[in-house]
Amino acid sequence: MSKPWNQPELETYFREVIDGVMPKNAEGAKAVQFVTCFIEGTLAAVRETAGIEAVKKNVEKKNEEDLSHGDISAVISFTSSKFKGCLIVSFEKDCFLSIANKMSDEEFSDLSPSASNAAGILSEQILERAKPDLSALGFQLENSVTSIFIGEGHQVKHLLKGSRMAIEFTTDAGTFCIETILSPK
């Protein structure tokens, strides 16, 4: 989707992505609010835990066969009574190390198993910040499981089939991306 976005175009775009998950009578604005929960949760978590301002760079609909990629990624699978979903947060190495070092007393100089804890914590904080707004929209998340993948240039193949949105963010230290994947139950 190209920028600048206009509101009707953005609502139509999100409605296409979330079709089948949102109630059929949902307004376009509700679909936008659903994805916005994750965008705002990400911005708040990075700002509050690391003192880093992230800026939305790009939003795109992804195909089911597209792989996620990064240097360190956290994958959170979650369920609700209406859908199964997944939140993936993938970082470039330098961006992640900058965030991890600012949110921890520990000094990380490379991607390591101990650095994976920081990725899991940040991802859980994004999800926790999105939950109240998701609940207000009528989506109660029930269970979640987090997995961390480390390795420069790795790819994550998605086991969950469904609508996917990717939102790229930029910081002074580099970029990271979140993806939401939803599938009706």
C-alpha positions as a Markdown table, in Angstrom:
| # | Residue | x | y | z |
|---|---|---|---|---|
| 1 | Met | 0.0 | 0.0 | 0.0 |
| 2 | Ser | 1.5 | 3.3 | -1.0 |
| 3 | Lys | 1.7 | 6.4 | 1.2 |
| 4 | Pro | 0.1 | 8.8 | 1.9 |
| 5 | Trp | -2.9 | 6.8 | 3.0 |
| 6 | Asn | -6.4 | 8.1 | 3.0 |
| 7 | Gln | -8.9 | 6.9 | 5.6 |
| 8 | Pro | -11.4 | 5.1 | 3.2 |
| 9 | Glu | -8.6 | 3.4 | 1.3 |
| 10 | Leu | -6.9 | 2.3 | 4.6 |
| 11 | Glu | -10.3 | 1.0 | 6.0 |
| 12 | Thr | -10.9 | -1.0 | 2.8 |
| 13 | Tyr | -7.4 | -2.4 | 2.9 |
| 14 | Phe | -7.6 | -3.6 | 6.5 |
| 15 | Arg | -11.1 | -5.0 | 6.0 |
| 16 | Glu | -9.8 | -7.2 | 3.2 |
| 17 | Val | -7.0 | -8.5 | 5.5 |
| 18 | Ile | -9.3 | -9.2 | 8.4 |
| 19 | Asp | -12.3 | -10.5 | 6.5 |
| 20 | Gly | -13.5 | -13.8 | 8.0 |
| 21 | Val | -12.2 | -12.9 | 11.5 |
| 22 | Met | -14.1 | -9.7 | 12.2 |
| 23 | Pro | -17.8 | -10.0 | 12.6 |
| 24 | Lys | -19.6 | -9.5 | 9.3 |
| 25 | Asn | -21.3 | -6.4 | 10.5 |
| 26 | Ala | -18.1 | -4.7 | 11.7 |
| 27 | Glu | -17.5 | -1.2 | 10.4 |
| 28 | Gly | -14.2 | -0.5 | 8.5 |
| 29 | Ala | -13.1 | 1.7 | 11.5 |
| 30 | Lys | -13.3 | -1.4 | 13.8 |
| 31 | Ala | -11.0 | -3.3 | 11.4 |
| 32 | Val | -8.5 | -0.4 | 11.5 |
| 33 | Gln | -8.7 | -0.3 | 15.3 |
| 34 | Phe | -7.9 | -4.0 | 15.5 |
| 35 | Val | -4.6 | -3.6 | 13.7 |
| 36 | Thr | -4.0 | -0.3 | 15.4 |
| 37 | Cys | -4.0 | -2.1 | 18.8 |
| 38 | Phe | -0.8 | -3.9 | 17.7 |
| 39 | Ile | 0.8 | -0.8 | 16.2 |
| 40 | Glu | 0.1 | 1.3 | 19.3 |
| 41 | Gly | 1.2 | -1.6 | 21.6 |
| 42 | Thr | 4.5 | -1.8 | 19.8 |
| 43 | Leu | 5.2 | 1.9 | 19.9 |
| 44 | Ala | 4.3 | 2.1 | 23.6 |
| 45 | Ala | 6.4 | -1.0 | 24.6 |
| 46 | Val | 9.5 | 0.2 | 22.8 |
| 47 | Arg | 9.1 | 3.8 | 24.1 |
| 48 | Glu | 8.3 | 2.7 | 27.7 |
| 49 | Thr | 10.8 | -0.1 | 28.1 |
| 50 | Ala | 13.8 | 1.2 | 26.2 |
| 51 | Gly | 13.1 | 5.0 | 25.8 |
| 52 | Ile | 13.3 | 4.6 | 22.0 |
| 53 | Glu | 10.9 | 6.3 | 19.6 |
| 54 | Ala | 9.9 | 4.1 | 16.8 |
| 55 | Val | 8.1 | 5.4 | 13.7 |
| 56 | Lys | 5.7 | 3.4 | 11.5 |
| 57 | Lys | 7.4 | 3.1 | 8.1 |
| 58 | Asn | 5.3 | 0.8 | 6.0 |
| 59 | Val | 2.1 | -1.3 | 6.3 |
| 60 | Glu | 1.5 | -4.2 | 3.9 |
| 61 | Lys | -0.7 | -7.2 | 3.4 |
| 62 | Lys | 1.3 | -10.3 | 3.1 |
| 63 | Asn | 0.6 | -13.5 | 1.2 |
| 64 | Glu | 0.4 | -16.8 | 3.0 |
| 65 | Glu | 3.5 | -18.1 | 1.3 |
| 66 | Asp | 5.7 | -15.1 | 2.3 |
| 67 | Leu | 8.3 | -15.8 | 5.0 |
| 68 | Ser | 9.1 | -13.5 | 7.8 |
| 69 | His | 12.8 | -12.7 | 8.2 |
| 70 | Gly | 15.1 | -11.0 | 10.6 |
| 71 | Asp | 18.1 | -11.5 | 12.8 |
| 72 | Ile | 16.1 | -12.2 | 16.0 |
| 73 | Ser | 12.4 | -12.9 | 16.0 |
| 74 | Ala | 9.8 | -13.6 | 18.7 |
| 75 | Val | 6.7 | -15.5 | 17.6 |
| 76 | Ile | 3.7 | -15.4 | 20.0 |
| 77 | Ser | 0.8 | -17.7 | 19.2 |
| 78 | Phe | -2.5 | -16.9 | 20.8 |
| 79 | Thr | -6.1 | -18.0 | 20.7 |
| 80 | Ser | -9.5 | -16.5 | 21.4 |
| 81 | Ser | -13.0 | -17.8 | 21.1 |
| 82 | Lys | -13.3 | -16.3 | 17.6 |
| 83 | Phe | -9.8 | -16.8 | 16.0 |
| 84 | Lys | -6.3 | -18.2 | 16.3 |
| 85 | Gly | -3.5 | -15.7 | 15.8 |
| 86 | Cys | 0.1 | -15.0 | 15.8 |
| 87 | Leu | 2.2 | -11.9 | 16.5 |
| 88 | Ile | 5.7 | -12.0 | 15.1 |
| 89 | Val | 8.3 | -9.3 | 16.0 |
| 90 | Ser | 11.4 | -9.5 | 13.9 |
| 91 | Phe | 14.4 | -7.2 | 14.4 |
| 92 | Glu | 17.6 | -6.3 | 12.6 |
| 93 | Lys | 20.5 | -7.1 | 14.8 |
| 94 | Asp | 21.7 | -3.5 | 15.6 |
| 95 | Cys | 18.1 | -2.3 | 16.2 |
| 96 | Phe | 17.5 | -5.2 | 18.6 |
| 97 | Leu | 20.7 | -4.8 | 20.5 |
| 98 | Ser | 20.0 | -1.1 | 20.9 |
| 99 | Ile | 16.6 | -1.8 | 22.4 |
| 100 | Ala | 17.7 | -4.7 | 24.5 |
| 101 | Asn | 20.6 | -2.7 | 26.0 |
| 102 | Lys | 18.4 | 0.2 | 27.0 |
| 103 | Met | 15.7 | -2.1 | 28.6 |
| 104 | Ser | 18.1 | -4.2 | 30.5 |
| 105 | Asp | 20.9 | -3.9 | 33.1 |
| 106 | Glu | 22.8 | -6.5 | 31.0 |
| 107 | Glu | 25.0 | -5.3 | 28.1 |
| 108 | Phe | 24.4 | -7.3 | 24.9 |
| 109 | Ser | 27.1 | -7.1 | 22.2 |
| 110 | Asp | 25.8 | -9.9 | 20.1 |
| 111 | Leu | 22.7 | -12.1 | 19.5 |
| 112 | Ser | 22.9 | -14.8 | 22.2 |
| 113 | Pro | 20.6 | -17.1 | 24.1 |
| 114 | Ser | 20.5 | -14.6 | 27.0 |
| 115 | Ala | 19.5 | -11.9 | 24.5 |
| 116 | Ser | 16.5 | -14.0 | 23.5 |
| 117 | Asn | 15.0 | -13.3 | 26.9 |
| 118 | Ala | 14.9 | -9.6 | 26.1 |
| 119 | Ala | 13.1 | -10.4 | 22.8 |
| 120 | Gly | 10.5 | -12.5 | 24.6 |
| 121 | Ile | 9.9 | -9.8 | 27.2 |
| 122 | Leu | 9.5 | -7.1 | 24.6 |
| 123 | Ser | 7.1 | -9.1 | 22.5 |
| 124 | Glu | 5.0 | -10.1 | 25.5 |
| 125 | Gln | 4.9 | -6.4 | 26.5 |
| 126 | Ile | 3.6 | -5.5 | 23.0 |
| 127 | Leu | 0.9 | -8.1 | 23.4 |
| 128 | Glu | 0.0 | -7.0 | 26.9 |
| 129 | Arg | -0.4 | -3.4 | 25.8 |
| 130 | Ala | -2.6 | -4.5 | 22.9 |
| 131 | Lys | -4.9 | -6.7 | 25.0 |
| 132 | Pro | -7.0 | -4.1 | 26.7 |
| 133 | Asp | -7.8 | -2.4 | 23.4 |
| 134 | Leu | -8.5 | -5.8 | 21.7 |
| 135 | Ser | -10.9 | -6.6 | 24.6 |
| 136 | Ala | -12.7 | -3.3 | 24.1 |
| 137 | Leu | -13.3 | -4.4 | 20.5 |
| 138 | Gly | -14.7 | -7.7 | 21.7 |
| 139 | Phe | -11.7 | -10.0 | 21.2 |
| 140 | Gln | -10.6 | -11.7 | 24.4 |
| 141 | Leu | -7.2 | -13.4 | 24.0 |
| 142 | Glu | -7.1 | -16.6 | 26.0 |
| 143 | Asn | -3.7 | -18.4 | 25.8 |
| 144 | Ser | -0.3 | -17.4 | 24.4 |
| 145 | Val | 3.0 | -19.2 | 23.7 |
| 146 | Thr | 6.2 | -17.4 | 22.8 |
| 147 | Ser | 9.1 | -18.9 | 20.7 |
| 148 | Ile | 12.4 | -17.1 | 19.9 |
| 149 | Phe | 14.4 | -17.5 | 16.7 |
| 150 | Ile | 18.0 | -16.2 | 16.5 |
| 151 | Gly | 20.3 | -16.2 | 13.5 |
| 152 | Glu | 21.3 | -13.4 | 11.2 |
| 153 | Gly | 19.1 | -13.4 | 8.1 |
| 154 | His | 16.9 | -16.2 | 9.3 |
| 155 | Gln | 13.4 | -16.9 | 7.9 |
| 156 | Val | 10.3 | -17.9 | 9.7 |
| 157 | Lys | 7.8 | -20.1 | 7.9 |
| 158 | His | 4.3 | -19.6 | 9.3 |
| 159 | Leu | 2.4 | -22.7 | 10.4 |
| 160 | Leu | -0.8 | -20.7 | 10.8 |
| 161 | Lys | -2.7 | -20.0 | 7.6 |
| 162 | Gly | -4.7 | -16.8 | 7.4 |
| 163 | Ser | -4.8 | -13.0 | 6.8 |
| 164 | Arg | -1.4 | -11.3 | 7.5 |
| 165 | Met | -0.5 | -7.7 | 8.0 |
| 166 | Ala | 3.1 | -6.5 | 8.3 |
| 167 | Ile | 4.0 | -3.2 | 9.9 |
| 168 | Glu | 7.5 | -2.0 | 9.6 |
| 169 | Phe | 9.0 | 0.4 | 12.1 |
| 170 | Thr | 12.2 | 2.4 | 12.0 |
| 171 | Thr | 14.4 | 3.7 | 14.9 |
| 172 | Asp | 17.7 | 5.5 | 15.0 |
| 173 | Ala | 19.4 | 2.1 | 15.4 |
| 174 | Gly | 17.6 | 0.3 | 12.5 |
| 175 | Thr | 14.3 | -1.3 | 11.6 |
| 176 | Phe | 12.0 | -4.0 | 13.0 |
| 177 | Cys | 8.7 | -5.4 | 11.8 |
| 178 | Ile | 5.6 | -6.9 | 13.4 |
| 179 | Glu | 3.2 | -9.2 | 11.7 |
| 180 | Thr | -0.3 | -10.2 | 12.8 |
| 181 | Ile | -1.7 | -13.4 | 11.4 |
| 182 | Leu | -5.3 | -14.3 | 12.0 |
| 183 | Ser | -7.3 | -17.3 | 11.2 |
| 184 | Pro | -11.0 | -18.0 | 12.1 |
| 185 | Lys | -11.5 | -20.9 | 14.5 |
